[in-house]
Amino acid sequence: MANFPFKDDLLQRFLIAINKAGRDLISIAAIILGIVAISAPAEVESSEIRIEPSILLSEEYNDNVHLTAVRMYDDYITKTAPSLSVVYLAPNWDWDVAYTYNYLYYARGTVQNDSYYSFDLMNKNRIISDVLFWM
């Protein structure tokens, strides 16, 4: 038990507990750092991540919006499409994710404003790399 120059017994017990907790945290940190140092790989391979935001803005004229033979309506259509693409390339793992939100605005109101989205996900895993050429 440590000797503190305090006369209050409660304060002395509190300082002893803090001192013991600090020693315990230091020993736990040393154990974790030792495990990380032992488990570090002998070779390190890099990976690549690419994030690409984009936006598309287009205008078109359509002389038959409803695609009918009678009562054809024409309209100007504005399309806005913001998108986000993320590509992650690792030695044994490739990911390609793309999300696009499409919004169509009809200037004359022949069709209610339309919106839809698309989500694409591609994955490629290589369990054993370079099976034929591993020398």
MOUR-V818343 format. One record per residue. N is the residue number from 0. PSI is psi in degrees with one decimal (* if undefined). Layout:
n=N psi=PSI
n=N psi=PSI
//
This chain:
n=0 psi=135.3
n=1 psi=148.6
n=2 psi=115.4
n=3 psi=147.0
n=4 psi=19.1
n=5 psi=143.1
n=6 psi=-19.5
n=7 psi=120.8
n=8 psi=-36.5
n=9 psi=-43.4
n=10 psi=-38.3
n=11 psi=-43.0
n=12 psi=-36.9
n=13 psi=-44.5
n=14 psi=-33.9
n=15 psi=-41.9
n=16 psi=-41.5
n=17 psi=-41.4
n=18 psi=-43.4
n=19 psi=-40.2
n=20 psi=-37.5
n=21 psi=-42.0
n=22 psi=-40.4
n=23 psi=-41.5
n=24 psi=-38.5
n=25 psi=-41.0
n=26 psi=-37.2
n=27 psi=-41.4
n=28 psi=-38.7
n=29 psi=-39.4
n=30 psi=-44.9
n=31 psi=-44.6
n=32 psi=-35.6
n=33 psi=-42.4
n=34 psi=-42.3
n=35 psi=-39.2
n=36 psi=-36.6
n=37 psi=-36.9
n=38 psi=6.9
n=39 psi=138.4
n=40 psi=152.9
n=41 psi=-37.3
n=42 psi=144.0
n=43 psi=129.5
n=44 psi=142.5
n=45 psi=161.8
n=46 psi=166.4
n=47 psi=136.5
n=48 psi=135.7
n=49 psi=125.9
n=50 psi=122.3
n=51 psi=102.8
n=52 psi=148.8
n=53 psi=164.3
n=54 psi=140.0
n=55 psi=133.3
n=56 psi=121.7
n=57 psi=156.8
n=58 psi=137.3
n=59 psi=155.5
n=60 psi=131.4
n=61 psi=123.4
n=62 psi=-5.3
n=63 psi=79.9
n=64 psi=-40.3
n=65 psi=-2.4
n=66 psi=51.6
n=67 psi=157.1
n=68 psi=-27.9
n=69 psi=155.1
n=70 psi=61.6
n=71 psi=133.5
n=72 psi=136.3
n=73 psi=155.6
n=74 psi=156.4
n=75 psi=129.4
n=76 psi=124.5
n=77 psi=128.5
n=78 psi=128.7
n=79 psi=128.7
n=80 psi=89.8
n=81 psi=144.5
n=82 psi=161.8
n=83 psi=129.4
n=84 psi=132.7
n=85 psi=125.6
n=86 psi=127.5
n=87 psi=117.6
n=88 psi=117.3
n=89 psi=169.2
n=90 psi=-39.4
n=91 psi=14.1
n=92 psi=123.5
n=93 psi=133.9
n=94 psi=139.7
n=95 psi=112.0
n=96 psi=132.5
n=97 psi=135.9
n=98 psi=132.8
n=99 psi=133.5
n=100 psi=119.2
n=101 psi=130.9
n=102 psi=125.9
n=103 psi=128.8
n=104 psi=124.0
n=105 psi=118.6
n=106 psi=-39.5
n=107 psi=0.1
n=108 psi=23.8
n=109 psi=-30.1
n=110 psi=143.4
n=111 psi=148.5
n=112 psi=136.1
n=113 psi=143.4
n=114 psi=145.0
n=115 psi=166.9
n=116 psi=161.8
n=117 psi=143.3
n=118 psi=121.7
n=119 psi=136.0
n=120 psi=124.0
n=121 psi=138.2
n=122 psi=140.6
n=123 psi=119.3
n=124 psi=138.4
n=125 psi=105.7
n=126 psi=-50.5
n=127 psi=113.8
n=128 psi=142.9
n=129 psi=61.0
n=130 psi=-43.4
n=131 psi=-30.8
n=132 psi=68.3
n=133 psi=22.2
n=134 psi=*
//
